[in-house]
C-alpha cells in the first residue's frame, strides 16, 4: 500500500501541474474562455483529489 501511495501522490501532483500549464497556455494564446473555465474547474477538482490522497497517506502511515 505504501508503494502505491508513493506512486499515486506524485502522479496526482503532476496532473495538477499539467492542467495548470494547459490553462495558462490557453489563456496566454488567447484561447477559448470556456476552455479556460473547464481547465480551472478540472484543476480545482484535481487539487482536491491530490490533497485527499496526501492526507490519506499521512493518516495511514503516520507513526
C-alpha positions, -999 to 999 in steps of 0.1 A, spaced: 0 0 0 28 24 8 44 18 -25 12 25 -44 8 58 -24 44 67 -33 34 64 -70 -2 78 -69 5 110 -50 33 123 -74 11 114 -103 -18 134 -89 6 164 -82 19 161 -118 -17 161 -131 -24 193 -113 7 209 -127 -2 198 -163 -37 211 -160 -24 244 -147 1 247 -175 -26 239 -201 -48 266 -186 -21 291 -186 -11 282 -222 -47 286 -233 -50 320 -216 -17 333 -230 -25 324 -265 -60 339 -263 -79 307 -264 -115 300 -256 -127 314 -223 -150 283 -220 -120 260 -222 -102 281 -196 -132 277 -172 -132 239 -178 -95 237 -171 -98 258 -140 -126 235 -127 -106 204 -136 -76 219 -117 -96 226 -86 -110 191 -86 -76 175 -92 -61 196 -64 -88 183 -41 -81 148 -51 -43 153 -46 -48 168 -11 -72 139 -1 -46 114 -13 -18 131 6 -38 134 38 -48 98 34 -12 87 30 -2 107 61 -30 92 81 -24 56 70 14 57 75 18 81 104 36 68 135 
